[in-house]
Amino acid sequence: MLMTARTGRENIFVRKAFYRFFLPSLFSCLGLAIGGLADCVFVGNVIGPVGLSAISIGQPVYMLFNTISYSLSIGGSIRYATALSEGKPEEGNRIFANVLRADLFTNILLCLLGQIFLPQVLTFLGAGTPGTEVWENCEALVRTQLLLVPVMFCQGPFYYFVNSDNNPKLAAAALVTSNTIDIVFNYVFVVVLKMGVAGSVYSTGLGAAVMILLSLTHFFRKKGCLRFTWPRFDSTAVVQSFRTGFATSVQYVYQFITILVCNRLLMGISGELGVAVFGIVFNVALVAASVYDAISMALQPMVSTFHGECNKSNIRCTLRQAFQVAVIMSVVVIAILMVIPQWVCFAFGLRTAEELAMGSVAVRIYALCVLPSGINMVMTYYYQTLEKEFASYLFFTLRSFVFFLAFSLILSRGGADLFWWTYPCAEAATLLVMILYNRKKGSWTYLDEDDSQVYSAFLDSRSADLGAVEQDVSAYLERMNASPAQAYFATITVEEVCGAILNNAFAEDDGYIQLTIVPHDDGTVTIHVRDSARRFNPFEMNTDEISLEEGTGLDAIGVKMIKRKAREFFYRRYAGFNTLVVRV
């Protein structure tokens, strides 16, 4: 591996791309979490602990549909990003179409079954005796959830695929708008119109519908590669997407089970108040988790892209950037929860001294798990993106199910105050296992430290020596046993493409080019070129301006030849940079 013109700014692509994805994702994830939190705040203040208990008891239904929708959406979007990095937009659109259809069909089917067997569902959830206040609130909540499921959970594919299609700003804007509508109409439906717990669900459904409509503008503008198509249904694509995304979404399955168990444990320990406080802690945890979700949503498309390029250096830099942001955000969250826990509980409608005392203890104890939780979540998302499915499943399972369930069953015997230690104990135990597991494997990143099979160069437009790079590329391909013809054409490709970028793309003599060359077992070589210039596609250079006599348009001659001789070529504007893929 060679780095040319080392400037100390080799990771400029990583830093800029990370924040370009992270900041919109942070606003959207926080907005989504706050939207769910608003349900509890308004219901808690209008109905009281009984309403909070109903939301907590009905939460597993929401988790079930989350599991299906987000497994397909997250897994499909990861595969979509990988397809684009390989220059296969048609394959990416095929994945999107199959994921969307599978998600819609499954949601509608389960919705119908839930409506038919609603009494049995409520009994299973632990809603108590029919006719009681808790039962009636739970029935209204679950029935409305089932009615709006097709809308609420079809927003997932649109959000994640639009985000992966180089439009995180639109994805974030759509989700923030959706959550704003959810919060506003939560107040209207629950507080003004007195629609009870059902009103909080109607507001969520309305926000989801708006989010889908806004996401559709991405398709009409045709700025990215994402298109509506109707390919033959491919169950393999659906299964693969679900399997890839399930490592993240399996947490909803585990939450489904653990919430059921914890609701029953706390109802026996401290009644409706214990269940209500558990609902508060759960929603606070969702807000904290949304920060790490945002970090992971920035990490995933970047790692997918760099993984497709075999660019291990950029993968490591992305992971370091994610950890730095996770630590900073953790400190902020911990400080808030430790300093003002009473105000947090008061916002959810707790008023008496007993209610505030139990809630404050629970919130402060939960704050202790925020940092280890962030580390566990970021690493699990990272392993998922690298398709290290066993590691991803292992840590998700330990964190969200095995340790959480075990500690809740054990600690609940000591009363409610001891029960809240379930959160920090589960996170600390998971982190310990992760440390021991990775020590045994010999790596945290699961990246081969030997980068000799991949060529990498970083060029500063102010001092780039393209001739030296060409010599290095030629020597590298010779070491990789490439044929003379292939080595010659690859070298010419680097010369012409990079030369065209240096000569035409930079408005000022200040920019960067990252070059990565990857050999394949089939004898082909893929050349990845990323630059920080203005939007510029060398393959669209105007050949009509070519004049040998006047010496104009000469760059287009070489690029035209590459287009004719290359096996495939692909360009896209991604994360604020130009990205080209040429396969020779």
N, C-alpha and C positions, 0 to 999 in steps of 0.2 A: 504494500500500500504506500502511496506517495501523496504527500500534501505539498502543493505548489503555492508559493507566495503566502506563507503563513503570516497572518496579520494579527492573530489574537482574537479575531472576530469570525472564526470558522463556524461557529454555532449560531450565526445571525439568523439563518433560516429556521432553526428550531425555536429560538426565543420569540421571534416575530410571529411565527405560525401558532405557537402555543397560546400566546395571549389573544391572538385573533380568534381562536376557538374558545378559549377559556372564558373570557369576559362575557360574550353573549350567552354561553352556556350557564355561567354563574347566575345571571339575571333570570334566565328561563327556569333553571332548576329551583332557585330560591322562590321565584314566583309560583311555581307548581307546589312547592312545600307550604308556602304561606297560604296558597289557595285552600289546601287541605286543612291547614291550621285554622283558617277563618271559619270553616265548618264548626269546629269544636268551640271556638271563641263565641260565636253568635249563639249556637245552641246552648252552650254552658251558661251564658248570661241570661238567656230567655227562659229556658226550661230548667236549668240547674243540673246537679249531678246525675239525675235520672237520664237526661238527654245525652250527657257525656257517656254514660254507661251503655246506652243503646248504640251509639256510634262505635264504641269499643267492641261490643258484642257482634255488630254487623260488619266489622272490618275484614274478617276472613273472606267474605264474598268478594270484596274489592281485590284482595290479594290473589284469589284464584284467577280472576280475569287478567290481572296484571301479569301473572306468570305466563299465560298464553301469549298475550299481545306483545309484551316486551321481550320474551324469548325470540319470537319471530322477528321483531323489529330490530333489536340490537344485533342479533346474529346475522340477519339479512344485510344490515347496513355495513357490518364489518366485511362481509363477503363482497358487497357492492364496491366498497373502497378498494379492496384488493384487486377486483376486476378492472377498475379504472386505472390503477397504478400499473397494471400489465397491458394497458392499451386495449381493453375489451369492453367498450361501452354497451354493446349489444347484449353481452352476457350479464352485465350489471342490470339492465332494464328487464331482462328475463327474470332475474332474482326478485326484483321489486314487484313485478306483476304477480308472481306466484305467492309471495309473502302476503300481499294485500288481500288476495282472494281467499287464502287459507285463514287469515285472521278474521275476516268478515264472516265467513261461513261458520267457523267454530263459535264465535261470539253469539251469533243468532241461534244456533242449535242449543247451546247451554242456557241462553236466556229463556227459551221456550220451556225447557225442562225444569228450570228453577221456578217459573211461574206455576207450573202444574203441581209441583211437589213443595210448595212454599211452607205449609205447616210443618212438614217433616224437616225442612231445612232449618227453620227457627228452633225446633226442638234440639236438633243437632248442635246449633250454635250456643245453646245454653240460655235462651231468652226467658226461661222460667215457665210460669203457668199462663195459659191463654186467658186473656181478659185483664191481666195486671197492666200497670202503667208501663213497665219496662217492655213487656211483650208487645203492646200496641205500638210503642215507638219503634221497636225493632222491625215489626211487620211493615210499617209505613216506609221505613228506611230501605229495607231489602227489596220490597216490591218495586219501588221507584228505581233503585239501582238496576234491577233486572230489566226494567222497561227501557232504560237509556243506555244499556250496555253497548249496542252496536255503534252508537255515536261516541261514547266516552272512550272506548278502547280501540277505535280505528284511527285515532289521531296518532298513535305510536308510530306506524310505518311512515306516515307523512313527515313527522318531526325528524326521526333519525335518518331517513334517506335524504331529505332535503339538506340536513346538516352535513352529511357525508358527501353531498354533491356540490361542495364548495360554496354553500350559502348559509353559513351559520347565523348571519345577521337576520335573515328572514325567518329562520327556524326559531330563533330567540324572540324576535318581535311577535311572531304568531303566538308563541306560548305565553309571553308576558301579557299580551292583549287578552288571551283566553283567561288567564288567571285574574286579571283585573276585572273582567266581566264577572267571573266567578265570585270574587269578593264583593263587588257592588251589588249584584243580585242576591247574594247570600243575605245581605242586610235587608234588601227589599222583600224577599220571600219569607225569611225567618222572623225578622224584627217587625217590619211594617205590615205585611200581609198575614202574619201569624200562621204560616203553613207548616210549622214544626220541623222535624228532622227531614221530612221529604223535601222541603224547600231548599235545604242545603244541597241535595242531590240534583234538583232541577237546575240550580245555578251552575253546578259543575258541568252538566250536560250541555247547557247553553254555551258555556265557554268553550267546550270541546268542539261544538259545531262551528263556532267562529274560527277556531284555530285551523280546522280542516279547510275552510273556505279561503283563509289567508294563504295557506300552504299551496293551494292550487295555482296561485299567481306565479309560482316558480315554474310551473309547466307551461303556462301561457307565454311567459317572457323568453323561455328557451335559452337561458343563460348558461345552464349546465348541460350535463349529459342525460339527466333523468327525463324519461318520456313515458307516457301511457301506451302500453302495448297489450296485446292479447295473445300471448304465445300458448302453445299447447301446455296444459297443466303438467307440471313436473314435480311429482311427489318427492323425488330425490333432493331437489333444490330446497323444498320446504323442510324436509327432515334435517338436512345439513345446516340450514339457517337456525332451526330450532335448537339443534344440538350445540351449535356455537354460542348462541345467546342464552341457553338455559343455565350455564354456569353463573351468569349474573342474575337471571330472573328466578333461579331456584330459591333465592332468598324469600320470595313471596310464598312459595310452598311451605317453607319452614316457618315463616311468620304466620301463615294460616294455622299451622299446628300449635305453635308456641303461644299465640294469642288466645286460642281456645283454652289451652291448659292454664295459662296465667289468669285469664278471666275467672275460671272456675276456682283456682287456688285463692285469689284475692277476694272473691265473693264469700268464700268460707272464712277467711281471716278477718276482713274488715268491711264486708258488705259492699253496697253500691259506691261508697266513698272510695274504697280501695280500687275498684274497677275504674272509677272516674279519674283518679290520680294516675293510674296506669295508662289511661288514654292520653293524659297530658304529657307524661314522660315519652310515650310512644311518638306523639306529634313533635315534641322537641327534638327527639332523636331523628325524625325525618328531616327536620330543618338542617341539623348538623350534617346528616348524610347527604343532603342535597349539595352541599359544598364539595364533598368528595366525589359525588356524581359528576359535578361540573368539571372537576379536575380530570376525572377519568374520561369524560366525553371529549375533552381536548386531547388527551393522551391517545385514545383509541384510533381515530383516523390517521394521526401522525405515525404511530407505531405500525399500523397496517401498511401505510405507504412506504415507510422506510424498510419494513420487513420485505415487501415485494421487491424493493431495490437492493436488498442484502446490505443495506447501509447501517452497520452495527454501531458506528460512532454516533450517528444521529439518534438511534434508538436509546443509547445510554444517556445522551444529553437530554432527551425528552423525559426520561425517567427521573433524572436529577432535578430538572425543572419542576416536575410534578411534585416531588417531595418537598422542595423549598416552599412552594405555594401552600402545600398541605400543612406544614408546620406553622406558618404564619397565620393561616386561617384558624387553625386549632387553638392557638393562643387567644385569639379574639373571642371565639365561642366560649372557651373555658372561663375567661374573665367575666363575661356577661352572666353566665349561669351561676357563678360563685358569688358575685356581688349582689345581684338583684333577684334571687329565686322567688321571694314573696310577690314581687310585681309580675313575674311570669305566671304564677298560680292565680293571682288576682285577675289577670287578663282572661283566664279561662272560666271565670265565674265563681271561683272559690271565695268564700266570704268569712266564714266563722273561723275562730282561733284554731279549732281542731282540724278543719280542712286545710288552712294555710300551713299549719305545723307539719302535717303529713306531706303535703305537696312540696314544701321547701326542702325537707330532708331528702325526698326522692330526687329532686332536680339537682341538688348539690352532689349527691352520690353519683348520679348519672354523668356529671361533668368530668369525673375522673377517667372515664373511658373514651373521651373524645379523641385524644391524640392517637392512642393505639388503634382505635377504630379507623381513623384516617389511613394509617399505614396499611392495615389489613385490607381495606377496600381498594386502595390504589394498586397494591400488588396483585390482588385478585383480578382486577380489570386488566392489568398488564399481562398476566399469564393467559387470560382468556384471549386477548388480542393476538398473542403469539401462538394460539391454538395449543397451549399446554393445558389440555382440558383436565387431566387428572389433578394437577396442582390446584387449578382454579376451583374444581369441584370440592377438593379436599378442604381447602381453607374456608370456602363458603359454608360447607356442611358443618364443620367444627364450630365456626363463629355463630352462625344463625340458627343452628339446630342442636347439635350434640351438646356443646358446652352450655348454651343458653338454657336448654331444657333441663339438663342435669343440675346446674346451679340453682335454677328456679325451684325445682322439686326439693332440693336439699335445704336451701336457705329459707324457703317459705315456712319451714318448721319452727324457725326462730321469730316469726311474726313479720309484719309488714315492713318495719324499719330494716330488718336484715334482708328481706326479699329484694330490695332495690340494689343491693350489691351484686345481683345477677349480671348486670350490664358490665361493670368494670372487670369482674372475674372472668366472664366469657371472652372479652376482648384480650385481656392479658394472657389467658391460656392459649388462645389462638396465635397470638404473636410469638409466644414461646415455642410452640410447635413449628411455626414457620421458620424461626431462626434455626432450630435443630434440623429440620428437613433440608433447608438450603445449605447448611453446613455439610450435611451428608452428601448432597449433590455436588457440592463444591462451587456453587454459583448462585447469586441472587437474581441475575438477569437471564440465565439460561441461554446465553449467547456464547458461541465458540470464540474464544479469545484470539484464535488464529484468523487474521483478516487477509492472509496472503493470497487467497483465491479470488479476491475482489479488488479491483483497482479503484482508487479514489483520489481525486485531486480537487483542490480549492483554489480558484483563481481570483485575484483582485484585479479589477479592470484597470487600475492605475499603474500596475506593474506586472501584468501577466506576460509570461514568456511562453506563448503558444507553441513555438518551435520545440522547446524543451519538453512540453507536455506530449507532443506528437511522438518524439523519440522515446519517451517513457512508455507510452501506450504500445508502440511497436515492439519494444523490448518485452513488455509484460505479456503481450499476446504470443510472442515467440516462446516465452517460458511456459505458457499454457498450451503449447503444441497446436496453436491455430495454424491453418493452412496459410501459405503466403498470400493468396488472393484475399482470404478473409481478413488477415492482418492489415493488408493494404487498404481494403475498403473501410474497415473500422477506423483506421488512422485518418483517412480522407474525410470520413464522416465527422470525426472530432474537429478536424481542421476547418471544415466548411461551416458546420453548425455553430461552433464556438466563435469562429471568425465573424460570421454574420451577426451574431449577438453583440460582440464587442464593437463592431463597426456601425451598427444601426439601432441598437435597442436602448443604450444608455443616453439619456438626455444630458447628463453631466458625466464627466470622467470619474465616476465613483459608483461602483457596483461590484457584484460578486457572482461568480459562476461555480456551481458544484457539479463535478463530473464523476459519475460512477459507472463502471463497466463490469458486467456480470457474465461469465461464461456458463453455458448450459450443457447438460449431458448429451443433448442431441446434436452438438457441434455448432450451435448458433451462439451469438453473443448479443447481449442487450446493452445499449448505451443509454444511460439516464442523464439528462442535462437539466439542471435547475438554475434559474437566475433571478436576481432581484430587480431587474429592469422593468420599465413600463410594459404594458401588454404588447407582446410581440411574438408572432408565430412565423419563424423562418420559412415554413412550408407554404406560406401564403404570399411570399415575396413576388412582386409583379415582374414577370419575365419579359413583358413588353418594353421595359425600360433598359434592357440589356443592349449595350452598344460597345463593341470592341474598339471601334475607332475613337470614341469619346471616353472610353474607360469607365462607363457607368453601368450599374446593375450587375457587376461582375460576381458579387456574392450569390446572386440568384442562379448563376450557371451551375455552380457546385451543388447547391441545394436541390436544383432541378434534377441533377444526375442522381443524387441520393434517393430522392423520391422514386425514381425509376428503378433503381437497383435494390433498394432495401426490401426485405421480406415483409415488414410492416413498420409503420411509423404513426405516432400519436402525439397530439398536443392538447394541453388544457391549462387554464389559469387556475391555480390551486393555492389556497391559503395566502393569497397576495403575491404569488410568485409564478413565473412561467415554468412549466414542466414539459419536457419533451422525452419521448421514448422512441428509440430507433432499434430495430432488431435486424441484424445482418447475419 
